[in-house]
Amino acid sequence: MITEFAKITGILEDQILGRRRTQKLSDARHLYWYLLFANGFCYSEIARLNDRTHASVMWGIGKIDGLLQIGDPETLRMWELIKWIRR
């Protein structure tokens, strides 16, 4: 799943799974977590897969959910590109 996500977003898998916190990378990482959650992964599974705490994952998913609810154009655009990716 991460391979398809990386191809679509143009961000390397290592960067998505990494620790750098630039806005672009953080947003992509959180969107990837949101995708995993939408595909049935629970917070703790996503945290284990991404070497994070479940609290970090909950926060990131909540951030993306909020951006989608308010209609953030960039988040909506990216979600439309990646929402079809399945396990």
C-alpha positions as CSV (number, residue, x, y, z in Angstrom):
1,M,0.0,0.0,0.0
2,I,2.8,2.4,0.8
3,T,4.4,1.8,-2.6
4,E,1.3,3.0,-4.4
5,F,0.9,5.9,-2.1
6,A,4.5,6.9,-2.6
7,K,4.2,6.7,-6.4
8,I,1.1,8.9,-6.4
9,T,2.3,11.5,-4.0
10,G,5.9,11.6,-5.4
11,I,7.3,11.2,-1.9
12,L,9.8,8.4,-1.2
13,E,8.6,5.5,1.1
14,D,11.6,6.2,3.4
15,Q,10.5,9.8,3.8
16,I,6.9,8.8,4.6
17,L,8.1,6.4,7.2
18,G,10.9,8.7,8.4
19,R,11.1,11.3,11.2
20,R,11.5,14.6,9.2
21,R,8.8,17.0,10.1
22,T,8.6,19.4,7.2
23,Q,5.0,20.4,6.4
24,K,4.9,18.5,3.2
25,L,6.2,15.3,4.7
26,S,4.1,15.5,7.8
27,D,0.9,16.1,5.8
28,A,1.7,13.2,3.5
29,R,2.5,11.0,6.5
30,H,-0.8,11.9,8.2
31,L,-2.7,11.3,5.0
32,Y,-1.1,7.9,4.7
33,W,-2.2,7.1,8.2
34,Y,-5.7,8.3,7.3
35,L,-5.7,5.9,4.3
36,L,-4.6,3.0,6.5
37,F,-7.3,3.8,9.0
38,A,-9.9,4.0,6.2
39,N,-8.7,0.5,5.2
40,G,-9.5,-1.0,8.6
41,F,-6.2,-0.6,10.4
42,C,-6.6,0.4,14.1
43,Y,-4.5,3.2,15.7
44,S,-2.1,0.7,17.4
45,E,-1.5,-1.2,14.1
46,I,-0.7,2.0,12.2
47,A,1.6,3.1,15.1
48,R,3.5,-0.2,15.0
49,L,3.8,-0.1,11.2
50,N,5.2,3.5,11.3
51,D,7.2,3.3,14.5
52,R,5.1,5.9,16.2
53,T,2.8,6.1,19.3
54,H,-0.9,5.5,18.9
55,A,-1.4,9.1,20.2
56,S,0.6,10.5,17.3
57,V,-1.4,8.5,14.9
58,M,-4.7,9.6,16.4
59,W,-3.6,13.2,16.2
60,G,-2.4,12.9,12.6
61,I,-5.6,11.2,11.5
62,G,-7.7,13.7,13.3
63,K,-5.8,16.5,11.6
64,I,-6.6,15.1,8.2
65,D,-10.2,14.4,9.1
66,G,-10.6,18.0,10.1
67,L,-9.0,19.3,6.9
68,L,-11.3,17.1,4.8
69,Q,-14.3,18.3,6.8
70,I,-13.6,22.0,6.2
71,G,-12.8,21.3,2.6
72,D,-9.1,22.1,2.5
73,P,-8.4,22.1,-1.3
74,E,-5.0,20.5,-1.2
75,T,-6.1,17.8,1.2
76,L,-9.2,17.0,-0.8
77,R,-7.1,16.9,-4.0
78,M,-4.7,14.4,-2.5
79,W,-7.4,12.3,-1.0
80,E,-9.2,12.0,-4.3
81,L,-5.9,10.7,-5.8
82,I,-5.2,8.1,-3.2
83,K,-8.5,7.0,-1.7
84,W,-8.8,4.1,-4.1
85,I,-5.7,2.3,-2.7
86,R,-6.7,-0.8,-0.8
87,R,-4.9,-3.4,1.2
